[in-house]
Amino acid sequence: MSIDPRKLVSINGIARRDFLLRGSGLVSAAFLAACDSSGPKSAEKLLRYAERKNLVIERKLFRHTSMDVVQAGAHDAGNKLPSYFVSETVPVWDESVRGKWALEVSGLVGNPMKLTLVDLQKLPRVSNRVNHYCVEGWNAIETWTGVPFAELARVVRPAPEAQFVDFQSFDDDYHESWDIESAMHPQTVVAYGLDGKMLEPAHGAPARVFSPVKLGYKNTKYLTKIVFMPRMNGGYWTDRGYEWYGGT
């Protein structure tokens, strides 16, 4: 699936990749690859070194505390929104093989639980019309409906030492871990709806995480588990050379 980035809004008029490349502090930006590429293996050691140096800078530079605002006059992506997954075909939850889908929330929490889609829909919900930022430099506007992550955290009661969260999926075991601050951002949701309709397999059904404060590859689709942890544990793309923090 491809999309013409000229038809979508860039970040403050500058492609994010260009912005990163111009930044003097973000060493690993020069090695960012396309959203669906395998990443530069030859640069792995340098990327890991840069990751350690960049994390503090990124958390100050990017917007894990500010609110995303759609530019006036911008249009929704609608059916032009690309569909990305790492499996050979679109992942679909097959109840005849796997049983009924449920989201397991566990780790360093006082009240671990499994939530069906009906359970999620009973929790407080929001609909956020926000930007979706890709590492390639384009962004698209969508409306995501679901449970605020902070509300889910309130229910499961994470321990103070739970400073990271891992979002795991059934898309060939895809996962990405986040800092707890970004996960608790007011616009971070466990989404089951997109643009006024229930989420479809092409975009992560039955549920996915979405936040405008993280780049697209950090927003795990096809969720099965959310695990609260004391330490970061990488992710599908971050283990292949992408930045771990992945902020916007």
C-alpha positions as CSV (number, residue, x, y, z in Angstrom):
1,M,0.0,0.0,0.0
2,S,1.4,3.4,-1.0
3,I,0.3,6.9,-0.5
4,D,1.3,10.2,-2.1
5,P,2.8,12.3,0.8
6,R,2.2,15.4,-1.3
7,K,-1.5,15.1,-0.6
8,L,-1.1,14.9,3.1
9,V,0.0,17.5,5.6
10,S,3.6,17.5,6.8
11,I,4.7,18.4,10.3
12,N,4.7,22.2,10.5
13,G,5.5,22.3,6.8
14,I,8.6,20.1,7.2
15,A,8.8,16.4,6.6
16,R,9.6,14.8,9.9
17,R,12.6,13.0,8.5
18,D,14.0,16.3,7.2
19,F,13.4,17.9,10.6
20,L,15.3,15.1,12.4
21,L,18.1,15.1,9.9
22,R,18.5,18.9,10.5
23,G,18.6,18.4,14.3
24,S,22.1,18.4,15.7
25,G,21.3,16.2,18.7
26,L,19.4,13.2,17.2
27,V,22.3,11.1,15.9
28,S,20.1,8.1,14.8
29,A,17.8,10.2,12.6
30,A,20.0,9.8,9.6
31,F,19.3,6.0,9.7
32,L,15.5,6.2,9.7
33,A,14.1,4.0,7.0
34,A,10.6,3.7,5.4
35,C,7.6,2.6,7.4
36,D,7.7,-0.9,5.9
37,S,11.4,-1.5,5.4
38,S,13.7,-3.7,7.4
39,G,16.0,-1.0,8.7
40,P,19.8,-0.7,8.3
41,K,21.5,-3.7,10.1
42,S,25.0,-2.3,9.4
43,A,24.2,0.7,11.6
44,E,22.9,-1.3,14.6
45,K,25.7,-0.5,17.0
46,L,25.7,3.2,16.2
47,L,21.9,3.3,16.5
48,R,22.1,1.7,19.9
49,Y,24.7,4.2,21.1
50,A,22.6,7.0,19.6
51,E,19.5,5.6,21.3
52,R,21.0,6.0,24.7
53,K,22.1,9.6,24.0
54,N,18.8,10.5,22.3
55,L,16.3,9.3,24.8
56,V,16.6,12.2,27.2
57,I,16.7,14.7,24.3
58,E,13.6,13.2,22.7
59,R,11.5,13.2,25.8
60,K,12.2,17.0,26.2
61,L,11.9,17.8,22.5
62,F,8.8,15.8,21.4
63,R,5.3,16.3,22.6
64,H,4.5,13.6,25.2
65,T,2.7,16.2,27.4
66,S,1.2,18.6,24.9
67,M,-2.1,18.1,23.0
68,D,-2.3,17.4,19.3
69,V,-4.3,19.9,17.3
70,V,-5.5,19.4,13.7
71,Q,-4.7,22.3,11.4
72,A,-7.7,24.4,10.4
73,G,-9.1,23.3,7.0
74,A,-7.3,19.9,7.0
75,H,-9.2,17.0,5.5
76,D,-9.6,13.5,7.0
77,A,-7.7,10.7,5.3
78,G,-10.8,8.5,5.1
79,N,-10.2,5.4,2.9
80,K,-6.8,6.8,1.8
81,L,-5.3,5.8,5.1
82,P,-2.6,3.1,4.4
83,S,-2.8,-0.3,6.0
84,Y,0.4,-1.7,7.5
85,F,1.0,-5.1,9.1
86,V,4.0,-7.5,9.2
87,S,2.1,-10.7,8.5
88,E,1.9,-12.0,4.9
89,T,-1.8,-11.2,4.8
90,V,-4.1,-8.9,6.8
91,P,-4.3,-10.3,10.3
92,V,-7.8,-11.5,11.3
93,W,-8.8,-12.9,14.6
94,D,-10.4,-16.3,13.9
95,E,-12.6,-17.3,16.9
96,S,-13.0,-20.9,15.6
97,V,-9.2,-21.3,16.1
98,R,-8.3,-18.9,18.9
99,G,-11.6,-18.6,20.8
100,K,-13.2,-15.3,21.7
101,W,-10.9,-12.3,21.5
102,A,-10.0,-10.6,24.8
103,L,-7.4,-8.1,25.8
104,E,-5.1,-9.2,28.6
105,V,-3.8,-6.4,30.9
106,S,-1.1,-7.6,33.2
107,G,2.3,-7.1,34.6
108,L,3.0,-4.7,37.5
109,V,-0.7,-4.1,38.3
110,G,-2.9,-4.6,41.3
111,N,-5.9,-5.7,39.3
112,P,-4.9,-7.8,36.2
113,M,-7.8,-8.6,33.9
114,K,-9.0,-9.7,30.5
115,L,-11.4,-7.5,28.7
116,T,-13.6,-8.6,25.8
117,L,-14.6,-6.1,23.1
118,V,-18.0,-5.7,24.9
119,D,-16.1,-5.0,28.2
120,L,-14.0,-2.3,26.5
121,Q,-17.1,-0.7,25.1
122,K,-18.6,-0.5,28.6
123,L,-15.7,1.7,29.9
124,P,-15.7,5.5,29.4
125,R,-15.0,6.3,25.8
126,V,-13.6,9.3,23.8
127,S,-13.5,10.1,20.1
128,N,-10.3,12.1,19.2
129,R,-9.8,13.7,15.8
130,V,-6.1,13.9,15.6
131,N,-3.0,13.5,13.4
132,H,-1.4,10.2,12.5
133,Y,2.3,10.8,12.0
134,C,4.5,8.4,9.9
135,V,8.3,8.3,10.2
136,E,8.4,8.9,6.4
137,G,7.2,12.5,7.0
138,W,3.5,12.5,6.0
139,N,0.6,12.7,8.4
140,A,-3.1,11.8,8.0
141,I,-6.1,12.9,10.1
142,E,-8.5,10.4,11.6
143,T,-11.0,10.1,14.4
144,W,-10.2,7.3,16.9
145,T,-12.8,6.1,19.3
146,G,-12.0,4.0,22.3
147,V,-11.0,3.8,26.0
148,P,-8.5,6.4,27.2
149,F,-5.4,4.5,28.3
150,A,-5.4,6.5,31.5
151,E,-8.9,5.1,32.3
152,L,-7.7,1.6,31.7
153,A,-4.7,2.2,34.0
154,R,-7.1,3.5,36.7
155,V,-9.0,0.2,36.6
156,V,-5.9,-2.1,36.7
157,R,-3.9,0.1,39.2
158,P,-0.3,0.0,38.0
159,A,2.4,-0.1,40.6
160,P,4.7,3.0,40.9
161,E,7.6,1.1,39.5
162,A,5.7,0.4,36.3
163,Q,7.5,3.0,34.2
164,F,7.0,1.3,30.8
165,V,4.2,-0.4,28.9
166,D,4.5,-3.1,26.2
167,F,1.7,-3.4,23.6
168,Q,1.6,-6.9,22.1
169,S,-0.4,-8.2,19.1
170,F,-1.3,-11.2,17.1
171,D,0.2,-9.7,14.0
172,D,3.1,-12.2,13.8
173,D,3.9,-11.3,17.5
174,Y,4.4,-7.6,16.7
175,H,4.9,-5.4,19.8
176,E,6.3,-2.0,20.8
177,S,7.0,-0.7,24.3
178,W,6.4,2.9,25.4
179,D,7.3,5.2,28.3
180,I,4.5,5.4,30.8
181,E,4.2,9.2,30.3
182,S,3.3,8.8,26.6
183,A,0.9,6.0,27.4
184,M,-0.9,8.1,30.0
185,H,-1.2,11.1,27.6
186,P,-4.9,12.3,27.5
187,Q,-5.1,11.5,23.7
188,T,-3.7,7.9,24.0
189,V,-6.6,5.5,23.5
190,V,-7.2,1.8,23.2
191,A,-9.2,2.2,20.0
192,Y,-11.9,0.0,18.7
193,G,-13.5,2.6,16.3
194,L,-12.2,4.6,13.4
195,D,-14.0,7.5,11.7
196,G,-17.4,6.6,13.2
197,K,-17.3,2.9,12.5
198,M,-16.0,-0.2,14.3
199,L,-12.3,-0.8,13.6
200,E,-11.8,-3.1,10.6
201,P,-9.0,-5.7,10.2
202,A,-7.0,-3.5,7.7
203,H,-6.4,-1.0,10.5
204,G,-6.0,-3.2,13.6
205,A,-9.3,-4.8,14.7
206,P,-10.5,-5.8,17.2
207,A,-8.5,-3.1,19.1
208,R,-5.3,-1.2,18.8
209,V,-3.4,1.5,20.7
210,F,-3.3,5.0,19.1
211,S,-1.8,8.3,20.2
212,P,-0.7,11.3,18.1
213,V,2.4,11.6,20.4
214,K,3.9,8.5,18.9
215,L,4.9,7.7,15.3
216,G,2.8,5.1,13.4
217,Y,5.1,2.2,14.0
218,K,4.8,2.6,17.8
219,N,1.0,2.4,17.6
220,T,0.5,-1.4,17.9
221,K,-2.5,-2.8,16.0
222,Y,-4.3,-6.2,16.6
223,L,-3.8,-6.0,20.4
224,T,-3.8,-9.0,22.6
225,K,-1.8,-7.9,25.6
226,I,-0.9,-4.7,27.5
227,V,1.9,-5.4,30.0
228,F,3.1,-2.8,32.6
229,M,6.8,-3.2,33.2
230,P,9.7,-1.7,35.2
231,R,12.0,-1.5,32.1
232,M,11.7,-1.0,28.4
233,N,11.9,-4.1,26.2
234,G,12.3,-2.8,22.7
235,G,9.8,-3.7,19.9
236,Y,9.4,-5.1,16.4
237,W,10.8,-2.0,14.6
238,T,13.0,-0.7,17.4
239,D,14.8,-4.0,17.4
240,R,15.5,-3.4,13.7
241,G,17.1,0.0,14.2
242,Y,14.2,2.4,14.6
243,E,14.2,4.9,17.5
244,W,12.7,3.4,20.6
245,Y,11.0,6.5,21.8
246,G,9.4,7.3,18.5
247,G,7.9,10.6,19.6
248,T,6.3,13.3,17.3
